[in-house]
Amino acid sequence: MTSSNEGSDLFISYEQDFSTICDTIRSKIEKQIPNQSGEQRKATVRAAEREIDEADEIIAQMEMEILNIPTASRTRLQTKLRLFKSEFEKTKRDLRRATAQMPSSSNREELFGGLESGDGDLDASTVDQRSRLLTGTDRLGESSRRLQDSHRLALETENVGINILGTLKGQRETILRSRDTLTEADSHIDKASKTLKGMARR
């Protein structure tokens, strides 16, 4: 960004400050944050976020100063301010992306803030807390697997029970049909017996 000879000296001063702080933020985004890890990376991100807040304040001051500038110059400065805002929004998006990306070190090194490499950024209590967190996560995963196994066993047992009930139902129907057959046979025997007795009397 370059300063303008149009408008008030105060606006030009804000413009120069804004350009300087944006260059500083972009240097952090492009050169420092991608190559840092642990507490050093966090400190750089926090510094960039503070500079973002400062740049926001400078833009607000420029907006107020434009109101005090003659109309002939105001339109041109408003156009320039819109360009500043557009570039600044892009800078903020770039910072969010840089913050979300993992550094080149491994996830475990990032988790422990480089302690394994001897940086010593974390105290013993913090390391112990994180170790217990990892252990708790492993236990939770094991409990989840056991629950899944129990659920699968319950389904298998339910299927066996359904099959047994189906078999018992079939056997019951067979017994009922056999009983009906025997009842019908008894009826025929009774009729035959009566017929034979009648023939014997004749």
MDAnalysis code that builds the backbone (N, CA, C; Angstrom):
import MDAnalysis as mda
import numpy as np

u = mda.Universe.empty(606, n_residues=202, atom_resindex=np.repeat(np.arange(202), 3), trajectory=True)
u.add_TopologyAttr("name", ["N", "CA", "C"] * 202)
u.add_TopologyAttr("resid", np.arange(1, 203))
u.add_TopologyAttr("resname", ["MET", "THR", "SER", "SER", "ASN", "GLU", "GLY", "SER", "ASP", "LEU", "PHE", "ILE", "SER", "TYR", "GLU", "GLN", "ASP", "PHE", "SER", "THR", "ILE", "CYS", "ASP", "THR", "ILE", "ARG", "SER", "LYS", "ILE", "GLU", "LYS", "GLN", "ILE", "PRO", "ASN", "GLN", "SER", "GLY", "GLU", "GLN", "ARG", "LYS", "ALA", "THR", "VAL", "ARG", "ALA", "ALA", "GLU", "ARG", "GLU", "ILE", "ASP", "GLU", "ALA", "ASP", "GLU", "ILE", "ILE", "ALA", "GLN", "MET", "GLU", "MET", "GLU", "ILE", "LEU", "ASN", "ILE", "PRO", "THR", "ALA", "SER", "ARG", "THR", "ARG", "LEU", "GLN", "THR", "LYS", "LEU", "ARG", "LEU", "PHE", "LYS", "SER", "GLU", "PHE", "GLU", "LYS", "THR", "LYS", "ARG", "ASP", "LEU", "ARG", "ARG", "ALA", "THR", "ALA", "GLN", "MET", "PRO", "SER", "SER", "SER", "ASN", "ARG", "GLU", "GLU", "LEU", "PHE", "GLY", "GLY", "LEU", "GLU", "SER", "GLY", "ASP", "GLY", "ASP", "LEU", "ASP", "ALA", "SER", "THR", "VAL", "ASP", "GLN", "ARG", "SER", "ARG", "LEU", "LEU", "THR", "GLY", "THR", "ASP", "ARG", "LEU", "GLY", "GLU", "SER", "SER", "ARG", "ARG", "LEU", "GLN", "ASP", "SER", "HIS", "ARG", "LEU", "ALA", "LEU", "GLU", "THR", "GLU", "ASN", "VAL", "GLY", "ILE", "ASN", "ILE", "LEU", "GLY", "THR", "LEU", "LYS", "GLY", "GLN", "ARG", "GLU", "THR", "ILE", "LEU", "ARG", "SER", "ARG", "ASP", "THR", "LEU", "THR", "GLU", "ALA", "ASP", "SER", "HIS", "ILE", "ASP", "LYS", "ALA", "SER", "LYS", "THR", "LEU", "LYS", "GLY", "MET", "ALA", "ARG", "ARG"])
u.atoms.positions = np.array([
    [0.831, -1.175, 0.000],
    [0.000, 0.000, 0.000],
    [0.879, 1.243, 0.000],
    [0.456, 2.278, -0.742],
    [1.205, 3.525, -0.798],
    [0.370, 4.637, -0.222],
    [0.996, 5.627, 0.343],
    [0.254, 6.739, 0.925],
    [-0.206, 7.690, -0.160],
    [-1.240, 8.452, 0.119],
    [-1.822, 9.380, -0.848],
    [-1.485, 10.800, -0.469],
    [-1.311, 11.669, -1.501],
    [-1.087, 13.089, -1.253],
    [-2.394, 13.852, -1.148],
    [-3.519, 13.156, -1.367],
    [-4.831, 13.789, -1.299],
    [-5.421, 13.545, 0.074],
    [-6.190, 14.519, 0.558],
    [-6.834, 14.357, 1.839],
    [-5.981, 14.954, 2.942],
    [-6.412, 14.693, 4.199],
    [-5.743, 15.300, 5.342],
    [-4.457, 14.570, 5.683],
    [-3.564, 15.300, 6.379],
    [-2.324, 14.690, 6.833],
    [-2.593, 13.554, 7.809],
    [-3.644, 13.695, 8.601],
    [-3.991, 12.654, 9.572],
    [-4.394, 11.370, 8.862],
    [-5.176, 11.518, 7.801],
    [-5.581, 10.323, 7.046],
    [-4.349, 9.650, 6.443],
    [-3.420, 10.453, 5.914],
    [-2.202, 9.893, 5.333],
    [-1.391, 9.155, 6.398],
    [-1.358, 9.707, 7.596],
    [-0.641, 9.054, 8.693],
    [-1.284, 7.716, 9.044],
    [-2.637, 7.687, 9.120],
    [-3.337, 6.427, 9.375],
    [-3.028, 5.411, 8.284],
    [-3.006, 5.902, 7.031],
    [-2.750, 5.006, 5.906],
    [-1.369, 4.367, 6.010],
    [-0.387, 5.158, 6.383],
    [0.970, 4.628, 6.540],
    [1.042, 3.610, 7.682],
    [0.392, 3.932, 8.797],
    [0.375, 2.993, 9.937],
    [-0.299, 1.687, 9.543],
    [-1.416, 1.797, 8.820],
    [-2.158, 0.619, 8.398],
    [-1.314, -0.254, 7.478],
    [-0.619, 0.378, 6.521],
    [0.232, -0.367, 5.602],
    [1.342, -1.094, 6.350],
    [1.941, -0.412, 7.320],
    [3.037, -1.015, 8.082],
    [2.571, -2.222, 8.887],
    [1.441, -2.081, 9.584],
    [0.972, -3.175, 10.438],
    [0.498, -4.359, 9.600],
    [-0.079, -4.095, 8.424],
    [-0.504, -5.197, 7.552],
    [0.697, -5.965, 7.019],
    [1.768, -5.245, 6.684],
    [2.996, -5.915, 6.236],
    [3.555, -6.805, 7.346],
    [3.472, -6.327, 8.582],
    [3.955, -7.116, 9.722],
    [3.126, -8.385, 9.901],
    [1.809, -8.254, 9.785],
    [0.918, -9.419, 9.925],
    [1.205, -10.436, 8.831],
    [1.361, -9.970, 7.584],
    [1.595, -10.883, 6.469],
    [2.931, -11.603, 6.640],
    [3.919, -10.933, 7.195],
    [5.201, -11.587, 7.450],
    [5.041, -12.743, 8.432],
    [4.215, -12.533, 9.466],
    [3.952, -13.603, 10.437],
    [3.221, -14.771, 9.769],
    [2.228, -14.434, 8.929],
    [1.416, -15.475, 8.286],
    [2.247, -16.303, 7.314],
    [3.083, -15.643, 6.526],
    [3.781, -16.326, 5.429],
    [5.127, -16.922, 5.832],
    [5.809, -16.312, 6.806],
    [7.169, -16.734, 7.092],
    [7.360, -17.379, 8.464],
    [6.611, -16.892, 9.464],
    [6.878, -17.363, 10.822],
    [5.984, -18.529, 11.238],
    [4.666, -18.321, 11.200],
    [3.731, -19.337, 11.709],
    [3.904, -20.698, 11.043],
    [4.059, -20.787, 9.700],
    [4.187, -22.118, 9.081],
    [5.403, -22.904, 9.543],
    [6.437, -22.229, 10.025],
    [7.674, -22.897, 10.411],
    [7.848, -23.029, 11.922],
    [6.807, -22.687, 12.676],
    [6.903, -22.740, 14.131],
    [5.993, -23.809, 14.701],
    [6.231, -24.171, 15.954],
    [5.381, -25.138, 16.655],
    [5.378, -24.808, 18.141],
    [4.478, -25.465, 18.864],
    [4.436, -25.301, 20.322],
    [4.139, -23.879, 20.763],
    [4.755, -23.488, 21.852],
    [4.501, -22.184, 22.449],
    [4.969, -21.025, 21.567],
    [6.025, -21.251, 20.816],
    [6.519, -20.203, 19.920],
    [5.461, -19.863, 18.871],
    [4.854, -20.885, 18.316],
    [3.796, -20.683, 17.316],
    [2.592, -19.972, 17.934],
    [2.200, -20.401, 19.127],
    [1.061, -19.781, 19.803],
    [1.319, -18.296, 20.079],
    [2.540, -17.981, 20.490],
    [2.884, -16.589, 20.791],
    [2.817, -15.729, 19.530],
    [3.279, -16.269, 18.410],
    [3.228, -15.519, 17.151],
    [1.793, -15.299, 16.710],
    [0.955, -16.318, 16.865],
    [-0.461, -16.182, 16.504],
    [-1.132, -15.118, 17.362],
    [-0.854, -15.138, 18.675],
    [-1.454, -14.134, 19.564],
    [-1.003, -12.725, 19.173],
    [0.268, -12.578, 18.806],
    [0.777, -11.265, 18.395],
    [0.080, -10.798, 17.117],
    [-0.109, -11.718, 16.170],
    [-0.793, -11.368, 14.917],
    [-2.240, -10.963, 15.192],
    [-2.890, -11.653, 16.119],
    [-4.276, -11.315, 16.447],
    [-4.370, -9.926, 17.082],
    [-3.378, -9.570, 17.925],
    [-3.370, -8.219, 18.506],
    [-3.178, -7.168, 17.415],
    [-2.327, -7.466, 16.456],
    [-2.102, -6.522, 15.354],
    [-3.342, -6.394, 14.464],
    [-4.083, -7.491, 14.331],
    [-5.363, -7.424, 13.604],
    [-6.309, -6.442, 14.289],
    [-6.369, -6.515, 15.623],
    [-7.222, -5.586, 16.373],
    [-6.763, -4.136, 16.178],
    [-5.460, -3.923, 16.172],
    [-4.938, -2.570, 15.966],
    [-5.300, -2.056, 14.574],
    [-5.181, -2.919, 13.569],
    [-5.526, -2.517, 12.202],
    [-7.009, -2.184, 12.101],
    [-7.841, -2.939, 12.806],
    [-9.285, -2.636, 12.834],
    [-9.524, -1.230, 13.385],
    [-8.810, -0.890, 14.443],
    [-8.965, 0.438, 15.042],
    [-8.509, 1.537, 14.076],
    [-7.424, 1.279, 13.338],
    [-6.932, 2.273, 12.377],
    [-7.961, 2.498, 11.272],
    [-8.590, 1.428, 10.796],
    [-9.633, 1.571, 9.770],
    [-10.786, 2.413, 10.295],
    [-11.172, 2.159, 11.555],
    [-12.252, 2.953, 12.151],
    [-11.867, 4.433, 12.221],
    [-10.599, 4.721, 12.555],
    [-10.136, 6.103, 12.612],
    [-10.147, 6.748, 11.221],
    [-9.763, 5.976, 10.193],
    [-9.784, 6.501, 8.831],
    [-11.214, 6.830, 8.402],
    [-12.165, 5.967, 8.792],
    [-13.570, 6.215, 8.451],
    [-14.051, 7.522, 9.077],
    [-13.663, 7.751, 10.320],
    [-14.067, 8.986, 10.999],
    [-13.392, 10.207, 10.360],
    [-12.121, 10.075, 9.988],
    [-11.395, 11.198, 9.409],
    [-11.946, 11.587, 8.042],
    [-12.427, 10.606, 7.279],
    [-13.000, 10.896, 5.957],
    [-14.169, 11.870, 6.076],
    [-14.913, 11.774, 7.180],
    [-16.063, 12.660, 7.378],
    [-15.638, 14.128, 7.495],
    [-14.373, 14.375, 7.867],
    [-13.882, 15.747, 8.032],
    [-13.172, 16.279, 6.788],
    [-13.133, 15.452, 5.733],
    [-12.424, 15.827, 4.508],
    [-13.418, 16.431, 3.517],
    [-13.027, 17.455, 2.756],
    [-13.928, 18.041, 1.753],
    [-14.468, 17.003, 0.786],
    [-15.687, 17.237, 0.325],
    [-16.373, 16.282, -0.533],
    [-15.570, 15.932, -1.775],
    [-14.856, 16.884, -2.350],
    [-14.100, 16.633, -3.582],
    [-13.079, 15.520, -3.407],
    [-12.444, 15.446, -2.238],
    [-11.441, 14.401, -1.969],
    [-12.050, 13.181, -1.286],
    [-13.200, 13.350, -0.677],
    [-13.799, 12.277, 0.121],
    [-14.112, 11.043, -0.718],
    [-14.667, 11.226, -1.923],
    [-15.053, 10.090, -2.748],
    [-13.846, 9.229, -3.097],
    [-12.744, 9.878, -3.468],
    [-11.546, 9.114, -3.816],
    [-10.999, 8.358, -2.606],
    [-11.033, 8.988, -1.452],
    [-10.526, 8.321, -0.248],
    [-11.446, 7.181, 0.196],
    [-12.735, 7.330, -0.010],
    [-13.667, 6.242, 0.323],
    [-13.394, 5.025, -0.553],
    [-13.103, 5.287, -1.832],
    [-12.756, 4.176, -2.727],
    [-11.485, 3.478, -2.246],
    [-10.489, 4.271, -1.861],
    [-9.246, 3.697, -1.355],
    [-9.483, 2.919, -0.059],
    [-10.336, 3.436, 0.809],
    [-10.616, 2.762, 2.069],
    [-11.295, 1.412, 1.822],
    [-12.172, 1.362, 0.821],
    [-12.811, 0.082, 0.495],
    [-11.769, -0.944, 0.052],
    [-10.793, -0.505, -0.699],
    [-9.713, -1.403, -1.115],
    [-8.910, -1.880, 0.098],
    [-8.650, -0.962, 1.040],
    [-7.953, -1.339, 2.270],
    [-8.737, -2.429, 3.019],
    [-10.042, -2.214, 3.145],
    [-10.880, -3.169, 3.870],
    [-10.878, -4.533, 3.190],
    [-10.974, -4.525, 1.853],
    [-10.981, -5.777, 1.113],
    [-9.678, -6.546, 1.330],
    [-8.558, -5.842, 1.242],
    [-7.255, -6.476, 1.458],
    [-7.121, -6.955, 2.900],
    [-7.663, -6.176, 3.837],
    [-7.567, -6.543, 5.249],
    [-8.398, -7.793, 5.553],
    [-9.573, -7.909, 4.941],
    [-10.387, -9.118, 5.131],
    [-9.647, -10.343, 4.618],
    [-8.959, -10.200, 3.497],
    [-8.167, -11.318, 2.971],
    [-7.050, -11.683, 3.940],
    [-6.430, -10.678, 4.531],
    [-5.371, -10.939, 5.512],
    [-5.911, -11.708, 6.715],
    [-7.094, -11.329, 7.179],
    [-7.691, -12.034, 8.322],
    [-8.020, -13.478, 7.961],
    [-8.520, -13.706, 6.744],
    [-8.807, -15.088, 6.312],
    [-7.514, -15.902, 6.232],
    [-6.468, -15.290, 5.726],
    [-5.186, -15.988, 5.632],
    [-4.649, -16.350, 7.017],
    [-4.864, -15.464, 7.988],
    [-4.412, -15.764, 9.351],
    [-5.189, -16.938, 9.926],
    [-6.510, -16.957, 9.687],
    [-7.309, -18.083, 10.202],
    [-6.858, -19.400, 9.568],
    [-6.571, -19.377, 8.270],
    [-6.107, -20.602, 7.608],
    [-4.750, -21.035, 8.144],
    [-3.852, -20.083, 8.318],
    [-2.520, -20.414, 8.839],
    [-2.599, -20.962, 10.254],
    [-3.533, -20.429, 11.050],
    [-3.703, -20.910, 12.419],
    [-4.285, -22.316, 12.451],
    [-5.179, -22.620, 11.505],
    [-5.831, -23.933, 11.485],
    [-4.901, -25.023, 10.987],
    [-3.914, -24.687, 10.168],
    [-3.008, -25.688, 9.613],
    [-2.022, -26.152, 10.667],
    [-1.733, -27.476, 10.627],
    [-0.735, -28.017, 11.538],
    [0.659, -27.657, 11.036],
    [1.615, -27.419, 11.923],
    [2.990, -27.166, 11.493],
    [3.619, -28.420, 10.920],
    [4.816, -28.303, 10.416],
    [5.465, -29.432, 9.764],
    [5.836, -30.546, 10.725],
    [5.882, -30.294, 12.026],
    [6.208, -31.329, 13.003],
    [5.056, -32.297, 13.144],
    [5.306, -33.453, 13.786],
    [4.272, -34.472, 13.940],
    [3.206, -34.007, 14.915],
    [2.037, -34.661, 14.838],
    [0.934, -34.300, 15.737],
    [1.326, -34.489, 17.196],
    [2.089, -35.520, 17.465],
    [2.468, -35.767, 18.861],
    [3.388, -34.669, 19.364],
    [4.310, -34.214, 18.521],
    [5.214, -33.142, 18.936],
    [4.435, -31.869, 19.179],
    [3.393, -31.617, 18.319],
    [2.568, -30.429, 18.505],
    [1.778, -30.542, 19.801],
    [1.269, -31.762, 20.084],
    [0.480, -31.961, 21.288],
    [1.296, -31.669, 22.535],
    [2.547, -32.122, 22.552],
    [3.379, -31.942, 23.725],
    [4.248, -30.694, 23.639],
    [3.979, -29.825, 22.638],
    [4.664, -28.542, 22.554],
    [6.169, -28.651, 22.431],
    [6.647, -29.748, 21.754],
    [8.079, -29.890, 21.544],
    [8.822, -30.383, 22.769],
    [8.102, -30.848, 23.776],
    [8.757, -31.292, 25.010],
    [9.652, -32.489, 24.753],
    [9.214, -33.391, 23.835],
    [9.996, -34.587, 23.563],
    [11.337, -34.239, 22.934],
    [11.425, -33.052, 22.297],
    [12.675, -32.638, 21.677],
    [13.556, -31.874, 22.658],
    [13.076, -31.767, 23.896],
    [13.865, -31.105, 24.917],
    [13.573, -29.636, 25.080],
    [12.466, -29.146, 24.477],
    [12.156, -27.725, 24.592],
    [11.770, -27.348, 26.015],
    [11.064, -28.272, 26.700],
    [10.696, -28.020, 28.080],
    [9.675, -26.932, 28.252],
    [8.800, -26.726, 27.237],
    [7.813, -25.653, 27.313],
    [6.688, -25.990, 28.289],
    [6.448, -27.287, 28.502],
    [5.333, -27.689, 29.357],
    [5.862, -28.195, 30.690],
    [5.148, -27.876, 31.761],
    [5.569, -28.367, 33.058],
    [5.088, -29.804, 33.246],
    [5.570, -30.430, 34.308],
    [5.279, -31.848, 34.530],
    [3.801, -32.099, 34.721],
    [3.104, -31.187, 35.384],
    [1.673, -31.406, 35.637],
    [0.880, -31.392, 34.338],
    [1.262, -30.513, 33.405],
    [0.560, -30.456, 32.118],
    [0.787, -31.736, 31.326],
    [2.032, -32.207, 31.322],
    [2.337, -33.457, 30.622],
    [1.555, -34.610, 31.230],
    [1.486, -34.627, 32.587],
    [0.744, -35.692, 33.251],
    [-0.736, -35.648, 32.891],
    [-1.299, -34.446, 32.821],
    [-2.704, -34.310, 32.445],
    [-2.958, -34.828, 31.040],
    [-2.067, -34.480, 30.124],
    [-2.246, -34.918, 28.748],
    [-2.039, -36.422, 28.613],
    [-1.100, -36.965, 29.395],
    [-0.895, -38.419, 29.381],
    [-2.140, -39.137, 29.868],
    [-2.737, -38.594, 30.950],
    [-3.962, -39.209, 31.466],
    [-5.110, -39.065, 30.479],
    [-5.111, -37.948, 29.746],
    [-6.144, -37.759, 28.722],
    [-6.010, -38.804, 27.627],
    [-4.780, -39.053, 27.183],
    [-4.562, -40.076, 26.148],
    [-4.932, -41.456, 26.664],
    [-4.563, -41.733, 27.928],
    [-4.922, -43.027, 28.518],
    [-6.441, -43.179, 28.606],
    [-7.118, -42.086, 29.042],
    [-8.581, -42.126, 29.121],
    [-9.210, -42.346, 27.762],
    [-8.627, -41.750, 26.718],
    [-9.150, -41.948, 25.368],
    [-9.011, -43.405, 24.944],
    [-7.852, -44.020, 25.263],
    [-7.649, -45.435, 24.932],
    [-8.659, -46.319, 25.659],
    [-8.891, -45.998, 26.935],
    [-9.851, -46.792, 27.708],
    [-11.264, -46.640, 27.161],
    [-11.594, -45.416, 26.754],
    [-12.918, -45.183, 26.183],
    [-13.098, -45.986, 24.902],
    [-12.035, -46.031, 24.075],
    [-12.107, -46.819, 22.848],
    [-12.285, -48.294, 23.155],
    [-11.561, -48.802, 24.172],
    [-11.694, -50.210, 24.555],
    [-13.097, -50.507, 25.079],
    [-13.646, -49.605, 25.891],
    [-15.004, -49.792, 26.398],
    [-16.013, -49.791, 25.262],
    [-15.791, -48.941, 24.283],
    [-16.688, -48.886, 23.128],
    [-16.648, -50.195, 22.358],
    [-15.434, -50.752, 22.185],
    [-15.320, -52.036, 21.487],
    [-16.023, -53.156, 22.264],
    [-15.869, -53.152, 23.594],
    [-16.539, -54.174, 24.403],
    [-18.055, -54.046, 24.299],
    [-18.542, -52.819, 24.299],
    [-19.983, -52.596, 24.175],
    [-20.494, -53.112, 22.834],
    [-19.718, -52.886, 21.789],
    [-20.110, -53.389, 20.471],
    [-20.131, -54.911, 20.453],
    [-19.133, -55.531, 21.102],
    [-19.101, -57.001, 21.174],
    [-20.315, -57.533, 21.933],
    [-20.662, -56.866, 23.053],
    [-21.814, -57.292, 23.842],
    [-23.109, -57.148, 23.036],
    [-23.205, -56.059, 22.294],
    [-24.393, -55.844, 21.468],
    [-24.508, -56.920, 20.401],
    [-23.363, -57.252, 19.781],
    [-23.376, -58.290, 18.752],
    [-23.770, -59.644, 19.349],
    [-23.240, -59.962, 20.552],
    [-23.580, -61.214, 21.216],
    [-25.065, -61.272, 21.558],
    [-25.610, -60.144, 22.000],
    [-27.035, -60.089, 22.327],
    [-27.886, -60.348, 21.080],
    [-27.468, -59.783, 19.952],
    [-28.207, -60.022, 18.703],
    [-28.138, -61.486, 18.296],
    [-26.941, -62.084, 18.453],
    [-26.802, -63.504, 18.116],
    [-27.672, -64.364, 19.019],
    [-27.684, -64.035, 20.322],
    [-28.518, -64.796, 21.268],
    [-29.996, -64.645, 20.924],
    [-30.388, -63.418, 20.540],
    [-31.778, -63.186, 20.159],
    [-32.156, -64.013, 18.933],
    [-31.243, -64.097, 17.975],
    [-31.526, -64.887, 16.775],
    [-31.662, -66.367, 17.111],
    [-30.791, -66.859, 18.008],
    [-30.897, -68.270, 18.435],
    [-32.240, -68.504, 19.104],
    [-32.643, -67.581, 19.975],
    [-33.928, -67.725, 20.658],
    [-35.089, -67.734, 19.672],
    [-35.020, -66.876, 18.654],
    [-36.079, -66.841, 17.643],
    [-36.155, -68.167, 16.899],
    [-34.971, -68.714, 16.567],
    [-34.950, -70.004, 15.860],
    [-35.545, -71.116, 16.720],
    [-35.198, -71.108, 18.026],
    [-35.735, -72.132, 18.938],
    [-37.260, -72.014, 19.042],
    [-37.764, -70.777, 19.164],
    [-39.212, -70.580, 19.240],
    [-39.891, -71.051, 17.960],
    [-39.229, -70.798, 16.828],
    [-39.798, -71.267, 15.569],
    [-39.881, -72.779, 15.522],
    [-38.821, -73.447, 16.013],
    [-38.808, -74.915, 16.038],
    [-39.897, -75.457, 16.959],
    [-40.022, -74.854, 18.143],
    [-41.039, -75.291, 19.095],
    [-42.447, -75.100, 18.532],
    [-42.654, -74.007, 17.821],
    [-43.966, -73.761, 17.215],
    [-44.293, -74.832, 16.186],
    [-43.275, -75.209, 15.381],
    [-43.492, -76.261, 14.386],
    [-43.820, -77.591, 15.047],
    [-43.095, -77.908, 16.129],
    [-43.368, -79.172, 16.846],
    [-44.769, -79.164, 17.455],
    [-45.192, -78.022, 17.988],
    [-46.534, -77.929, 18.581],
    [-47.600, -78.172, 17.523],
    [-47.399, -77.566, 16.348],
    [-48.374, -77.760, 15.276],
    [-48.426, -79.225, 14.839],
    [-47.242, -79.875, 14.813],
    [-47.201, -81.307, 14.450],
    [-47.964, -82.146, 15.470],
    [-47.749, -81.825, 16.785],
    [-48.449, -82.576, 17.852],
    [-49.953, -82.364, 17.755],
    [-50.374, -81.118, 17.474],
    [-51.809, -80.846, 17.361],
    [-52.414, -81.601, 16.184],
    [-51.679, -81.639, 15.066],
    [-52.203, -82.394, 13.915],
    [-52.289, -83.886, 14.237],
    [-51.263, -84.400, 14.968],
    [-51.288, -85.829, 15.360],
    [-52.465, -86.111, 16.280],
    [-52.733, -85.211, 17.209],
    [-53.869, -85.410, 18.112],
    [-55.187, -85.409, 17.351],
    [-55.306, -84.494, 16.383],
    [-56.525, -84.455, 15.578],
    [-56.693, -85.751, 14.785],
    [-55.550, -86.274, 14.294],
    [-55.606, -87.532, 13.532],
    [-56.044, -88.685, 14.421],
    [-55.493, -88.728, 15.648],
    [-55.878, -89.791, 16.591],
    [-57.348, -89.679, 16.968],
    [-57.810, -88.446, 17.164],
    [-59.225, -88.254, 17.506],
    [-60.127, -88.748, 16.388],
    [-59.722, -88.429, 15.160],
    [-60.520, -88.877, 14.015],
    [-60.485, -90.406, 13.889],
    [-59.298, -91.011, 14.165],
    [-59.176, -92.481, 14.104],
    [-60.066, -93.129, 15.160],
    [-60.080, -92.550, 16.390],
    [-60.955, -93.079, 17.446],
    [-62.411, -93.031, 17.015],
    [-62.781, -91.959, 16.333],
    [-64.170, -91.831, 15.883],
    [-64.517, -92.933, 14.884],
    [-63.573, -93.186, 13.956],
    [-63.809, -94.253, 12.971],
    [-63.896, -95.628, 13.637],
    [-63.034, -95.822, 14.660],
    [-63.043, -97.114, 15.376],
    [-64.382, -97.322, 16.088],
    [-64.869, -96.232, 16.720],
    [-66.172, -96.340, 17.400],
    [-67.278, -96.708, 16.414],
    [-67.252, -96.051, 15.263],
    [-68.286, -96.358, 14.259],
    [-68.177, -97.795, 13.772],
    [-66.929, -98.253, 13.550],
    [-66.732, -99.635, 13.076],
    [-67.196, -100.634, 14.128],
    [-66.896, -100.276, 15.416],
    [-67.280, -101.179, 16.506],
    [-68.803, -101.309, 16.588],
    [-69.501, -100.182, 16.430],
    [-70.964, -100.222, 16.471],
    [-71.520, -101.037, 15.299],
    [-70.891, -100.872, 14.151],
    [-71.354, -101.613, 12.977],
    [-71.198, -103.112, 13.171],
    [-70.054, -103.515, 13.711],
    [-69.805, -104.927, 13.935],
    [-70.769, -105.526, 14.975],
    [-71.070, -104.730, 16.011],
    [-72.004, -105.219, 17.033],
    [-73.395, -105.387, 16.426],
    [-73.772, -104.456, 15.557],
    [-75.085, -104.574, 14.932],
    [-75.185, -105.801, 14.047],
    [-74.101, -106.056, 13.313],
    [-74.083, -107.229, 12.436],
    [-74.116, -108.498, 13.274],
    [-73.442, -108.501, 14.408],
    [-73.427, -109.712, 15.269],
    [-74.817, -109.978, 15.817],
    [-75.594, -108.949, 16.164],
    [-76.932, -109.164, 16.693],
    [-77.862, -109.739, 15.616],
    [-77.653, -109.277, 14.360],
    [-78.484, -109.778, 13.279],
    [-78.111, -111.206, 12.938],
])
